[in-house]
Amino acid sequence: MKRTARSSEAKRSEPSAVKTASPPLRSLPQRTCVACRTARAKRELVRVVRSPTGELSVDLRGKASGRGAYLDPDPACLERGLAEGALAKALEIDIDGVTADRLRVELAAAAKERRSSA
């Protein structure tokens, strides 16, 4: 009986091409701005967090504990999120005028810091 070559045997006997070791490509985490609904890289957005005690603050590191929502570092997005109630809905809390003013100041500082580090 005549032995026939299998398709896998032919591949095994061929010299393999030299493979270069390249690290696998990692995708950047994406987040959506709650005001304008545009998806961007997580590091391009600013996180507003409601701490377990109920205090709102801007979290530049993105690691503070609590419920978070992401905004573009643009004052217009903050104003839109406050006016339409998207930020309050995402954080599950009512936002009063004093807190909104404090968030405006913190977001402006965060936007300035992001621009200087970029």
N, C-alpha and C positions, 0 to 999 in steps of 0.2 A: 504494500500500500504506500502510495506516494504521500509524503508529508507536505502540506501547504503552509505557507507563512500566514500568520494571522496579522491583522492590521496593527495590533498592539505590539507585536514582536518587532515590526519594522521601525516603529517609533522608539523602542527601547535601544535599538542598535545604532540609531542615528546620534551623532554628537549633539548635545544640547547647546544652545546658544548661551553665551556668558550673560548672566543676569546681573544687573546692577542692583544693589540694595538701596532702595529709596523708601523713606518713611511713608506710611500710608497717609493720605490727605485727610485731615480732620475738618469737618464742616464747622463753621462758626455758629454758636447758638443764636437763634433768631428770636426777637421779641416784637410785639406790636404796640405802638403808641395808642393809649386808650382814647386820645382826643381825635387824631387824624386817621387812625387805623392803618398806618403804613408800617410794614414789617422791615426791620433793620437789624443789623448786628447788635447783640446785647450791649456791647461796650460803647455804641454810639448813642444809646438812650440813657436817661437818668431815671433811677428808681425812686419812687415816693413810697414810703413804708409807714404802715400803721403798726405801732409797737403793741405788744400784748397789754400794755397799760392804756392804750387808746390814743397815744400822742402821735401826731404826724410829723415826719421829717424827711429830708432828702438824703438818700443813701448812695453815696458815690461808689463805694466798694461793691455794693450789690449783695452783701452778705448779712445784713442786719436781720434779726429775727422779727417776724411779724408778717402781715399780709402786705404784699407789694403790688404796685402798678407802675408801668413804664410810660415815660413821656419823652418827646423830643426835647432837647435842651433849647427850646425856643419859647419865649414868653407867650407867643400867640397860641401855642398848643396848650399851655397851662390855662390861659384865659378861656379857651374853647372847652377844655375839660371841666373847668369850674362852672361855666355858664350853662353847658348842656347837662351837667350832672354826671358825666361819664366817670370822672375821677372819684366822686363820692360813691357811685355805684360799685366801681371796681374795688374800692377799699372798704366798702360796707360800713360807712360812717357819714354822718352829716358834717359838712365843713362850714364853719362860721366865718365871718368876715376877718376876724383877727388872725385866725389860722391861715386863711387864704393869703393875707398880706405877708405873713411870715414865710409861707411857701414861695411866694413871688421873689422875696429877697434871697432865700436859700437856692432857688432854681437859677436865679441870675448869677450867683456866686459859683454854682456848679457848672453852668455853661461857660463862664469865664475860665474856670480851671480846666475844663475839657479842651477848650480851644488852645490854651497855653501848653498843655501836655501833648497835643496832637502834632 
